[in-house]
Amino acid sequence: MKKSTGLKLAGFFLLAVSITLIVLGTAVFPEADTGFPNFAIFAPGFMLIPICFFLIVTGFMPQITKLNANLRKETLDHAGKDLGEAASQTVDVLAPSITKTVGAVKKGMGPQEQIYCKYCGTTIDADSRFCKYCSREQ
Ligand SMILES: [Zn+2]
């Protein structure tokens, strides 16, 4: 027998016991003088209920877990398209700025365009205002 089946059986058995105790305590053996439920029978039955629920819920855990997984799958099936769209939109928004950033980095790191100094003929960066050798303005 599976552990979960045992837990279910124990849970339902205890539930039957607790219901029997509650019915016996209230309907069959009430206090003779007051008519109140017989506390000695009623109370243990009442206190068994949380234990029954714990055992039954634990016993049904495989089914609950399976249901949970199915619900999650259904959620993903249902929202998957939207999630995919959201992801592709994010890429659409991010891609140009990433391209720009990468381009800027490439430009910064790549070889600079070179020109010759008008005065001494040394190669200098195309965008420099002064020659780094003769210091004259270009
Ligand atoms: Zn120069």
Residues whose N, C-alpha, C, O or C-beta is under 5 A from the ligand:
A	BS01	ZN	C117 Y119 C120 G121 C131 Y133 C134 S135
